[in-house]
Amino acid sequence: MNPSKPSAAPTVDLVAPADIERAVAVITLAFSADPMTRWTYPEPAQYLAMFPGLVRAFGGGAFGEGTAHHIADYAGVSVWLPPGKELDQAALEASLPQGREDEFAAVFEGMASYHPQEPHWYLPLIGVDPARHRNGYGGALLQHTLGQCDQDHVAAYLESSNPANIPLYQRHGFELLGTIQAGSSPPLFPMLRPAR
């Protein structure tokens, strides 16, 4: 074996129904230091107890539609909603802590104001296990579904909850649309990749 020869790129595979909890765990690890997520769930025990419910609420449609993917044996996971598939608002609201409903509602209102009206793929969640960062897994997960977007000539949309991730999304063709911020929340960055 030639040590200088790069290994084959890891494949992107569907999250199997039996592995949904494994996918939820990867995203939970990936978002453990995310500014918006930790504003929502500031206490560690609260985060670990409640955030998996938010992942299931955001990702439920993707798990059911076959549009949740993993890479490199669950080093990273992406959860996409295809055109026409909506979030489960009731499940989403049930996964949020009590006491800041007005601030959460204002953030969701801001998100709705940027959400495209045209058919699009929506990326509510993508994350890589922090122990496996810097291997190109996030970009490969993005590109997997963006290829489908391009094949179908459909836009892609996301909200980046961490400003550090904006350059990655921009490298994949996403354009920053603005900033969403309500009350004490950190900024959230809506981004659109126009249909190609």
N, C-alpha and C positions, 0 to 999 in steps of 0.2 A: 504494500500500500504506500502510495506517495504522500508523505505528510504535508507537502505544500499544496496538494490539490484540495480545493474547497469541497466540503461535504455537500450533498444534495440539499437543496432548499427544503425546509420542513413543509409538509403538506397541511392544508387547511381542510378540516373535516367537520361534518355536522355534529352538534352536541346530541348524543343519543338520549332518549327519554330516561334511561337508567342512570345517566351521568349529569342530570340537571343540577343536583346538589353539589357535585364537583365543580361545575361551571360557576354556580353561585358563590362557592368558596373562593375561587380564583378572583372573581370581581370584588368580593369583600376584602380580600388582601390588597388588591390593586388600589382601592379607593380609601384605604385606611389613613392616608395623609392628605386626601383631596380637600381643598379649602371649602367648597360648597357643601360637600358631604359631612365634614366634621362640624361645620356651622349648624347643619341640620341635626346632627347627633353628636353633641359636644362631649358627652361622657363616654369613656371607652366601653363600659358594660352595656350602656344603652345602644351604642353603635353596633356592637357584636350581636345584641339581641334583636335589634330592629332593622338594620340595614339589609340583611338577607331578604326580608319581606319586601323591601323596596325593589330589590333586584328582581324578585319574582313578579312584582307588579309591573315594572317596566318591561321585563323580558318575557312575560307570560305568552304574549302573542307570538313572539319569535320562537320560543321553545315549541309551541304548538304548530307553527307554520313551517318549521324546518329552516329557519333563517338565523339560527344561533350557531356560531362556529367556534371551533377551538383550533389551536395550533400547537405542535410539538408536545403532544400528550398533556394538554391542558396547561401549557406555559402561559397561554393567553386566551381570552375569550372575547368575541364580539357578538352583540345582540342587535340585530337589525329588524325593523318592521317594514315590510314591503308596501308599495303603494296601496292605499285604501284600507290598510290595517290601522286601527286606532288603539291608543292606550286604554287600559282598564282604569278609568278615573277613580272608581270606588275603591279598588284595591290599592291604588296609589295613595289616596287620602288616608286609608286605614293604616298604612305603613309609616305615617309621620307621627312624631311626638306631639303630645297635647300642649297647649299653652301659647303657641305662636301661629295660630291658624291664619291670622290676618297677614302676617309677613309671608307665609308660605303661599297664600292665595295671590298676593301681589307678585311674587316670583313667577307663579304659574301663568298669571295674566300677561306678564311680560314675555314669557316663552310663547304663549299663544299669539301674541302680536307679531312675532317674527316667523312663526311656522308657515311654510309655503302653502299656498292654496292649490298649486299645480301638483300633478302626480309626482311623488318622490319617494325615495327610500329614506327612512329615518333611523339614525343611529343613537338610541338612548344610552347605550353602555358599551364601552370597550375597555379592556384592562389586561395588563400583563402582571403576573406574579412578580413582586419586587425583587425576589431572588433571581429572576431570569431576565431582567432588563438588559438593554443594550445588545440584543441579538437580532433586531429587525422584526420581531414578532408583531408589534403593533402595526407597522407599515404593511406587512404581508396580510394581516387580517383585514385592514382597510382595503387594500388593493383587490382582495378576493371578491368583495361585493361591489366595489366600484367598477370592476370589469363587467359585472351584470348590468349596472346602471348604464354604462356606455353602450353595451350591446342593445339595450332597450331604449336608449336615448332618453333617459329619465334623470332628473336631478337627485342629489343626495343632500341631506340636511342633518345637522347635529348642534348641540349646545356644549361647548367646552367649559367644564367646571374648573379647569386648572389652566391658568395662562401659560404655564410651561409647555403645554401640549399644542398650543396654537401653531408653532412652526411646523410640526409634523403634519397637521391637517392642511396647512397651506401648501406644503410640498406635494400633497395629493390633490391639489386643485380647489380646495375649499377657500372661500372668501369670507372675511370677517364682515358681518352685517351691522354690528353695534355692540352695546353692552346692556345687560339686564342687571339691575340692582334694586333691592327694595329693603327699606329699613336698615337693619344691621347686617344684611347679607353681604357676602363677598360678591364680586362681579361674576356674571355668567356670560359667555360669549357665543351668541348664535352665529353659525357659519353655514354657508350654502355652497355647494358645488353644482354649478348650472349643468343642465342636460348637455350632452355632447353628441 
